Amino acid sequence: MTSIYRSLNLILLGPPGSGKGTQARVLAERYDVPHVSTGDMLRDEVRRGTALGRQAKEMMDRGELVPDHVVAGIVLRRLDQEDATRGVILDGYPRNVEQAGVLDGILAELGRTLERVALISVPDGEIVRRLGARRSCTACGRVYNLELSPPSKPGACDGCGGPLELRDDDREPVVRERLRQYREKTTPLVEFYRARGLLVEVDGAQKMEAVAEAIVEAIGAPVAG
Ligand code: AMP
């Protein structure tokens, strides 16, 4: 594929622990568009104790999806911001076919189009192992893996120095529920976007750098300069 992008609205699809967040950060820098993670935005609402955060917390703790209308509101607000006019890397949204329909509506209203959907595939066993080794900064949300990408100082974020923790929903029983939700609700999106000719698929079991290269190769390079 030889496409180059001046603007890019890209969805990263994949199970929890497939590396969507890490890849989204790399691609956001490469294509110079913001990384928009509904999980990060919801965790921020929970941290700040907002009404929305209080509403979402219980479902997040159980590994269930937060209601579509709640997430739609924060996505619309974020995509309507100035820095998102050239596109976004969407991580964790949409999560089901209804949300995909809502996203089409939001993009149409803002006069934008969805360029690509990249599916990052990783086997289940690998996911449970990866999420157990994942640590997240409680201050800025940056994610580490104790085996693959450890922080330089144990227990502290390289970026902001904040404390690193195992997220409650990265504990095994909740991971199993998140995987179940993914299989039941999110995997129908694979065929949904394939049928529209937007889907590219990459092997997420490779090294982080190789996954990023595979995505860039599959979707096309950004415009230079
Ligand atoms: P994530 O960081 O993407 O794994 O999301 C963590 C949790 O936030 C999920 O298990 C859900 O409870 C909630 N969440 C994140 N994104 C969505 C979404 N698009 N729709 C519903 N719930 C979401």
Boltz pocket constraint, residues with backbone or C-beta under 6 A from the ligand:
constraints:
  - pocket:
      binder: B
      contacts: [[A, 16], [A, 38], [A, 39], [A, 40], [A, 42], [A, 56], [A, 59], [A, 60], [A, 61], [A, 63], [A, 64], [A, 65], [A, 66], [A, 67], [A, 68], [A, 71], [A, 91], [A, 92], [A, 93], [A, 94], [A, 95], [A, 99], [A, 169], [A, 178]]
      max_distance: 6.0
